[in-house]
Amino acid sequence: MAMEKEAIYNMMADEVAERFNVKRSAITPNLNFLTDIDADSIDFVELVLEVEDMFNVSISDDDAESLITLQDTVDYIVAHQS
C-alpha cells in the first residue's frame, strides 16, 4: 500500500535531521541537499540508498541528480512507490 505524502515527508525529514545533524525544526520542504546541509556526494549517495531501502523504490543515478530538495525527493517517492 502506498504511503501518504505527509508520512513520507516526515520520515525523510527525520532521516535528514539524524544523518546530517540538523535540527528537525529547521527542515523544510525547500531544504536543498547541496546548499542547506553539509552533504557531499558520498553523503548524498548514502541518503539515496537509504531512501531506496526505506520506501522500497529504485532511484537511477540520472534521477538522483534531479533530487535537489526534500520536496523533490518526497514527490519522486510518491510517484515511484509500488
Buried (B, 14 or more C-beta within 10 A) or exposed (E): EEBEEEEBBBBBBEBBBEBBEBEEEEBEBEBEBEEBBEBEEEBBEEBBEBBBEBBEBEBEEEBBEEBBBBBBBBBBBBEBEE
